């Protein structure tokens, strides 16, 4: 309701901006919670996420509810497939996939990059709220890229700004839902994308 929305906006306006950096040298195997058939290895300053089949790998201790917060990390995919995702704000870390949870997430595909939200609005045919062309020009196979997103609470809803290599590709204000209960950051490994690297 409006009272809850107003309270979150006051909270947003009263806290100083902060940045959370997710780096491989700050992660261990115990940093992750795995749902499905996947494994995590730490190789120097790089976390290697491997999955022969669709699996969720959530950061067990990293969560984001506080507004005015930016999360930054560096990612590389060995091969971009049709369902390679980064969960931005997933409620809980033991769902089999982002569409089975309350979640905002980015899907990297060879031809497009999508911002999705679930549960989807009843008028939508799927969870896609925004998309941009990729054609393996923005995010490419076997190439590192900087990924960051910023969460703010505004008077008309939650706002997400998503950047790749410093350029903003999505700026989305969700005025269809007033759900401000968020939790885990994570990654989904697709069978065609057998390795994801974080550093």
C-alpha positions as CSV (number, residue, x, y, z in Angstrom):
1,X,0.0,0.0,0.0
2,X,1.0,3.7,-0.2
3,X,2.2,3.8,3.4
4,X,4.6,0.9,2.8
5,X,5.8,2.5,-0.4
6,X,6.3,5.9,1.4
7,X,8.3,4.2,4.2
8,X,10.6,2.5,1.7
9,X,11.2,5.8,-0.2
10,X,12.0,7.5,3.1
11,X,14.5,4.7,3.9
12,X,16.0,5.0,0.4
13,X,16.4,8.8,0.7
14,X,18.0,8.5,4.2
15,X,20.8,6.0,3.5
16,X,24.1,6.8,1.8
17,X,24.9,5.0,-1.5
18,X,27.0,1.8,-1.0
19,X,28.7,-0.6,-3.4
20,X,29.1,-4.3,-3.0
21,X,31.9,-5.9,-5.1
22,X,31.7,-9.7,-5.7
23,X,35.2,-10.8,-6.5
24,X,36.7,-14.3,-7.0
25,X,39.4,-13.7,-4.4
26,X,36.8,-13.0,-1.8
27,X,34.8,-16.2,-2.4
28,X,35.2,-19.8,-1.3
29,X,33.2,-23.0,-2.0
30,X,31.2,-22.3,1.1
31,X,30.1,-19.0,-0.3
32,X,27.7,-20.8,-2.6
33,X,24.5,-22.8,-2.2
34,X,23.8,-25.2,-5.1
35,X,20.4,-26.4,-6.3
36,X,20.7,-29.0,-8.9
37,X,23.6,-30.7,-10.6
38,X,26.5,-28.3,-10.4
39,X,29.8,-27.6,-8.8
40,X,32.0,-24.7,-7.7
41,X,35.8,-24.5,-7.8
42,X,38.1,-21.7,-6.8
43,X,41.1,-21.3,-9.0
44,X,43.3,-18.4,-7.8
45,X,41.2,-15.3,-7.9
46,X,38.5,-16.8,-10.1
47,X,35.4,-18.7,-9.0
48,X,34.5,-21.4,-11.6
49,X,30.8,-22.5,-11.7
50,X,30.2,-25.6,-13.7
51,X,26.9,-27.3,-14.5
52,X,26.3,-30.1,-17.0
53,X,22.5,-29.5,-16.6
54,X,20.4,-26.6,-15.6
55,X,21.3,-25.7,-12.0
56,X,21.1,-22.7,-9.6
57,X,24.2,-21.5,-7.8
58,X,23.3,-18.8,-5.3
59,X,25.6,-16.8,-3.2
60,X,24.8,-18.0,0.3
61,X,25.8,-14.9,2.2
62,X,25.3,-12.1,-0.3
63,X,21.9,-10.6,-0.1
64,X,20.4,-7.2,-1.0
65,X,17.5,-5.5,0.6
66,X,19.0,-2.2,1.4
67,X,18.3,0.5,-1.1
68,X,20.8,2.9,-2.8
69,X,23.1,-0.1,-3.3
70,X,25.1,-1.1,-6.3
71,X,26.4,-4.6,-6.9
72,X,29.5,-5.1,-9.1
73,X,31.2,-8.2,-10.4
74,X,33.1,-9.5,-13.4
75,X,31.7,-12.5,-15.4
76,X,32.8,-14.7,-18.3
77,X,30.7,-17.4,-20.0
78,X,32.5,-20.1,-22.0
79,X,29.4,-20.3,-24.3
80,X,26.3,-18.2,-24.2
81,X,23.2,-20.3,-24.5
82,X,19.4,-19.7,-24.5
83,X,19.1,-19.5,-20.7
84,X,22.2,-18.1,-19.0
85,X,21.1,-15.9,-16.1
86,X,22.2,-13.6,-13.3
87,X,19.7,-13.4,-10.4
88,X,19.6,-9.9,-9.1
89,X,17.1,-10.2,-6.3
90,X,15.8,-13.7,-5.7
91,X,13.6,-14.4,-2.7
92,X,15.2,-17.4,-1.1
93,X,18.2,-19.4,-2.4
94,X,16.8,-22.9,-2.8
95,X,14.3,-22.6,-5.7
96,X,15.0,-24.8,-8.7
97,X,15.0,-21.7,-11.0
98,X,14.3,-18.0,-11.1
99,X,10.8,-18.5,-12.6
100,X,9.8,-20.6,-9.6
101,X,10.6,-17.7,-7.2
102,X,10.0,-14.1,-6.6
103,X,12.9,-12.8,-8.7
104,X,14.3,-10.2,-11.0
105,X,17.0,-11.6,-13.3
106,X,19.0,-10.9,-16.5
107,X,19.0,-13.5,-19.2
108,X,21.9,-13.6,-21.6
109,X,21.1,-15.1,-25.0
110,X,23.1,-15.2,-28.2
111,X,20.7,-12.8,-29.9
112,X,19.2,-10.7,-27.1
113,X,19.7,-9.7,-23.4
114,X,16.5,-9.7,-21.3
115,X,15.4,-8.3,-18.0
116,X,12.7,-10.6,-16.5
117,X,10.5,-10.5,-13.5
118,X,8.6,-13.3,-11.8
119,X,5.9,-13.8,-10.8
120,X,5.0,-12.2,-14.1
121,X,2.0,-9.8,-14.4
122,X,-1.2,-11.5,-15.4
123,X,-1.3,-9.6,-18.7
124,X,2.1,-10.8,-19.8
125,X,2.8,-13.8,-22.0
126,X,6.2,-14.3,-20.2
127,X,8.3,-12.6,-17.7
128,X,10.2,-10.3,-20.1
129,X,9.9,-6.6,-19.1
130,X,12.8,-5.2,-21.3
131,X,15.2,-6.5,-23.9
132,X,18.1,-5.3,-26.0
133,X,19.8,-6.9,-29.0
134,X,23.0,-8.8,-28.3
135,X,24.1,-10.8,-31.4
136,X,27.2,-11.6,-29.3
137,X,28.3,-8.0,-29.6
138,X,27.6,-6.8,-26.0
139,X,28.3,-10.1,-24.2
140,X,30.5,-12.6,-26.1
141,X,31.5,-16.2,-25.7
142,X,34.7,-16.6,-23.6
143,X,35.1,-12.9,-22.9
144,X,35.1,-11.1,-19.5
145,X,32.6,-8.3,-19.0
146,X,31.8,-6.0,-16.1
147,X,28.3,-6.4,-14.7
148,X,26.6,-4.1,-12.2
149,X,23.2,-3.2,-11.0
150,X,21.8,-0.6,-8.7
151,X,18.6,-0.8,-6.6
152,X,16.7,2.2,-5.5
153,X,13.2,2.7,-4.1
154,X,11.2,5.5,-5.8
155,X,7.8,6.9,-5.2
156,X,6.4,5.0,-8.2
157,X,8.1,1.7,-7.5
158,X,11.4,-0.2,-7.3
159,X,14.0,0.9,-9.8
160,X,16.8,-1.2,-11.3
161,X,19.6,0.2,-13.3
162,X,21.8,-2.5,-15.1
163,X,25.1,-1.8,-16.7
164,X,27.5,-3.9,-18.8
165,X,31.0,-2.7,-19.2
166,X,30.0,0.7,-17.7
167,X,27.1,1.3,-20.2
168,X,23.5,1.3,-18.9
169,X,21.3,-1.1,-20.9
170,X,18.3,-1.3,-18.6
171,X,16.6,1.2,-16.4
172,X,13.4,-0.2,-15.2
173,X,10.9,1.1,-12.6
174,X,8.4,-1.6,-11.5
175,X,5.2,0.2,-10.6
176,X,3.1,-3.0,-11.0
177,X,4.3,-4.6,-7.8
178,X,5.0,-3.2,-4.4
179,X,7.0,-6.3,-3.2
180,X,10.1,-5.1,-1.4
181,X,11.2,-8.4,0.1
182,X,14.3,-9.5,-1.6
183,X,17.2,-11.8,-0.8
184,X,19.8,-13.6,-2.7
185,X,22.2,-12.9,-5.7
186,X,23.0,-15.8,-7.8
187,X,23.8,-17.5,-11.1
188,X,22.0,-20.1,-13.2
189,X,24.1,-22.6,-15.2
190,X,22.5,-23.9,-18.4
191,X,23.5,-27.2,-20.0
192,X,24.8,-25.4,-23.1
193,X,26.8,-22.9,-21.0
194,X,28.9,-25.4,-19.0
195,X,31.2,-22.8,-17.3
196,X,30.6,-19.5,-15.7
197,X,33.6,-17.6,-14.2
198,X,33.5,-14.8,-11.7
199,X,36.5,-12.6,-10.6
